[in-house]
Amino acid sequence: MATLSPLSSLWSRPCSAALRRSRYLHRLYRHQPFNASPPSFLTCFARAEHPLSSSNRRLSGSYQFVRSSTTATMTTEAEQELAPTPENTSAKGRIYHETYGCQMNINDMEIVLSIMRAAGYGSTVPDPESAEVIFINTCAIRDNAEQKVWQRLNYFWFLKREWKTNVAIGRSFSLRPPKIVVLGCMAERLKEKILDSDKMVDVVCGPDAYRDLPRLLEEVEYGHKGMNTLLSLEETYADITPVRISSNSVTAFVSIMRGCNNMCSFCIVPFTRGRERSRPVESIVKEVHHLYEDGVKEVMLLGQNVNSYNDMSEMEGLEPGTNWRLSEGFSSTCKVKNKGLRFADLLARLSDELPEMRFRFTSPHPKDFPDELLYLMRERYNVCNYIHLPAQSGSSVVLERMRRGYTREAYLELVKKIRDIIPDVGLSSDFISGFCEETEEDHADTLSLVRAVGYDMAYMFAYSMREKTHAHRNYSDDVPEEVKQRRLAELIKTFRDSTGHNFDQQIGTVQLVLVEGPNKRAPETELTGKSDRGHRVSFLNVPLGHSIEGGEMRNAVIGDFVEVKIVSSTKASLFGEALARSSLSGFYRNSCTSSRSEKVLAV
């Protein structure tokens, strides 16, 4: 059960104790340089905007507070800052947001910002001290993620409760006490518990109720708490154009379906996100076309089980179920009654209409890789050679307990088929260490699976029991924590020992890299981006010609495709020599060094 952090006791003193709190935080920071990362209880995980992300790295509100504790003249400056100007006023308030968890949560926040903009709320700000509305979008997959949210809420609560004092000492620059809004999966899971937690939160809103946010915030004006966590069988937000919050201007997330029907015994997603429902193909195609017109070169298609996509809005002329097959040797706990257009149909439409845009997707389930999807990936050069294939365990006994619908042998057969059809494919996976009743033999099976497959990347976690799940109702979380952590460490080591081969194989090949920005380790001299297979590639930033169009020599910029010959590798990245700028379709027509050159050009 999630409980309030001990920090809540720190902020529970009377307002007159503001100076003591100021001194406490001053002592907390006194040994840290001003450009250091904040302590863990003030940090944000996987958030799209960070107070220290700007080019001039100005001090965040956290550090401004420390400095103001020894400055007596900040009140006048704060009053000047709060004077009504076009820069700091907004019809209904400025928004600060943080996002925890998966890419779907990032996309959800973009939907929320679009809804709030339409309702008259103003711009976003880079720090919570300047906001009238604070959104925190949460993840409930693991207990650790929830504990981080509770810690962060303590700090937001302090900003709200001590608002007048904070403004007086230059700590806050908001025009009124901020409203605190908890969104997402944790909101759906805990509901009233969050609202009742020392009155720190004003609104709790689940993933299917974001359209109701403006009304819920209005209720707060009348002294009421706002809550809507109803799950929907229909909501896909298909008619809402997300407000992009990523600083990356050439890649974007597009949600194509929501919810999950798999009911794996360890997973809470079906209870926080609801049942599967898919956006119509037409709405997705329209959004992706708009992104391309805005300069986006690569789209990640999102869904809790993205490749189980099932659009029933265009059933005319389609015989129901004719294209509905699972991967060989796999089963599903959920029987689909109405069967429409599948993921392969959507991917074929997108890749055909947008030949100069790359497509990736996550997060899939291994059961939904029928042969036609694999052959489509091989034939379409703009569908990336990268598949996330979550295994979770290498033991058939554990997989059955997890209700995954396949055995170790079936999984390995699918891996073999994928590599036979798409020889240069990159594979990644998810693994859970220490699931209920997992034995040392089961753990050894997982290690051997990792070695047998040879993944490019993997997400590995110690098991965290979640309420409401099948495991919570039926199993005992009987693997001691120290055993979970030891097995997790062994799993990570095994993965690192096995992944280097995949990167070393790329040496000597020419890869098409989409430039995403400067290399953080050498921002003045190097650029970095991803290859088709999803590998991070860095190269020197030098003037280049265009392999197809010719013309002037110039340095590559963000959004360019660059042909790079790989000259060295680590276990996590590649380095190469830039040869020329190129186009997506032109590279695969002309290249003889890339294995993708054998693809059938279908666009």
C-alpha positions, 0 to 999 in steps of 0.5 A, a space after each residue: 500500500 502506498 503511504 505518505 512519505 515522511 516528508 509530509 511531517 516536515 510540511 505539517 507544521 504551522 505557517 510560522 515555521 516557514 523560516 525553519 523549513 527554509 533553513 532545513 532545505 538550505 542545509 540539504 543543498 549546502 554541499 551541492 553545486 547549483 548545477 547539480 541534480 536535485 535530491 531524489 525527493 525533488 526530482 522528476 522521472 521521465 518528464 518532458 521538461 526539466 528546469 535545468 534543460 534550457 541552454 542557459 541552465 538558469 537556476 530552477 525554483 528549487 535552487 532559487 529557494 535556497 538562495 532566497 533564504 539568505 536574501 532579504 530583498 526578494 519580496 520586492 522582486 517577487 512583487 515585480 515578477 507578479 505584476 500583470 504582464 503579457 508574459 506571466 498572465 493567462 486566462 485561467 492559469 499557467 500549467 506545469 506538468 510532470 510525466 512518469 512511466 511509459 511513452 503512452 503517458 507522454 502521449 496522454 499528457 500531450 492530449 491533456 494539454 490540448 484539452 486544457 488549451 481549448 478550455 482557455 488555460 495558458 502556456 506551460 512553465 518549466 517549474 512548478 513554482 510559477 504554475 497555477 495548475 500542476 499536473 502529475 501524470 502517474 504510473 502504477 506498474 511498480 511500487 517504486 514509481 508510486 513512491 516517487 509520485 508520493 514524494 513529489 506530491 509532498 513538495 507540491 503540497 508545500 507549494 500550495 499550503 505555504 503559498 503566501 510565505 513562498 511568494 513573500 520570500 521569492 520561492 514561488 512566482 505563481 499568481 495564486 495557490 496552485 491546483 494539484 492534479 493527479 492523472 493516469 494509472 495511479 489515479 485510477 488505482 488509488 482514487 479516494 486514497 489520493 484525495 484523502 491524503 492530507 488534502 494535498 491533491 485537488 483533482 484525481 482524473 483517470 486515463 479515460 476522463 481527461 475531457 472532464 478536466 476543465 469541469 473538475 478544475 472549476 469544481 475546485 473553485 467552489 471548494 470541492 474536490 474533483 474526481 473522475 476515474 471511470 473507465 470507458 469502452 469507447 474513448 480513444 481521443 481520436 478527435 483530439 490533436 495532441 500538443 507536442 511537448 517533446 523538444 525533439 522536432 523530428 520524432 513523435 508518438 501517436 496513440 493508435 489504441 488504448 487498454 489491454 485484454 491480455 490479463 497477465 497475472 502480474 499486470 495491473 494495466 487492464 484495471 487502470 487502462 480498461 479494455 482494448 479499443 482502437 482508433 479508426 484508421 482514418 483518424 490515425 492516418 490524418 494525424 500522421 500526415 499532419 505530423 509529416 507536414 510539420 517536419 516529423 520524420 519518424 513516428 512511434 505507434 503506441 498502444 498497451 498491446 499495439 499489435 492487437 489493433 482492431 479497427 471495426 469502423 471500416 467493416 464494409 467490404 471486409 469479411 470479418 476475421 479473415 485476417 485474424 491469426 495469432 503467432 504460431 504456438 500462441 494463445 490468448 485468454 481473450 476471445 475477440 468477437 468482432 474482428 476488423 482491420 488489424 495492425 498489419 493493415 494500418 502499417 501497410 496504409 501508413 507506409 504506403 502513403 508516407 514513403 519518407 517517414 519511418 515507423 516504429 511501434 511499441 509495446 506489442 505482445 508476442 502472440 500478435 506477430 502473424 506471418 503477414 505482419 513479419 513479411 510486411 516489415 521485411 518488404 517496407 523499407 520505412 517500417 523499421 527493423 526493430 521488434 520489442 518482444 517481451 518475454 518476461 521469463 524464460 521458464 515455461 512454468 513461470 510463463 504459465 503462472 504469468 498467464 502469458 499464453 506461450 511456452 519457452 519453446 514457442 517463444 524461441 520458435 517465434 524468434 527463429 521465424 522473425 530472424 529467418 524472415 527479417 535477417 537484420 532485425 533488432 530485438 528487445 524484451 522485458 523481464 521480471 525477476 523474482 515472480 511468485 514461486 520462481 525457483 533458481 531453476 526458473 531463474 536459470 532458464 531466463 538467463 539461458 533464454 537471454 543468452 540464446 536470443 541475444 537481445 539488442 536491448 532489454 528492460 529488467 525489473 524485480 517483481 512488484 506485487 500489484 493489488 487487483 491483479 490475478 497474482 495478488 488474488 491467487 499467489 504469494 509474493 514469496 521470493 525474498 527481496 534480497 533474492 529478487 535483487 540478486 537475480 536481477 543483478 545476474 540477469 542484467 549482467 547476462 544481458 550485458 555480456 550477450 548484447 555486444 555481438 549485435 553491435 559489433 556486427 554493425 561494424 563495416 556496414 553503412 547505416 541510414 541515421 536520422 539525426 536527432 541532435 548533438 551528441 551530449 558527450 561532444 556537442 560541438 563536434 558530433 551529431 547523434 541519431 538512431 539507425 533503422 535497427 534502433 541503435 544509437 549512432 554518433 558521427 563527426 559533424 562535417 560538411 556533407 554532400 547529398 547522395 541523391 540530389 547532389 548540390 552544395 556541401 553543408 553540415 547535417 542538421 536535425 531531421 536529416 538522414 545521413 549515411 554513416 559507415 560504422 567504424 566502432 561499437 560499444 555494448 550500447 552505441 555505435 560510432 561511424 564516419 558520415 558519408 553523405 546526406 540522403 533520403 529515406 527512399 533513395 538510400 534503400 534504392 541505391 544502397 548495396 551495403 545494407 541488408 535492407 537493400 534487398 527489400 521490395 520497394 512497396 511505395 
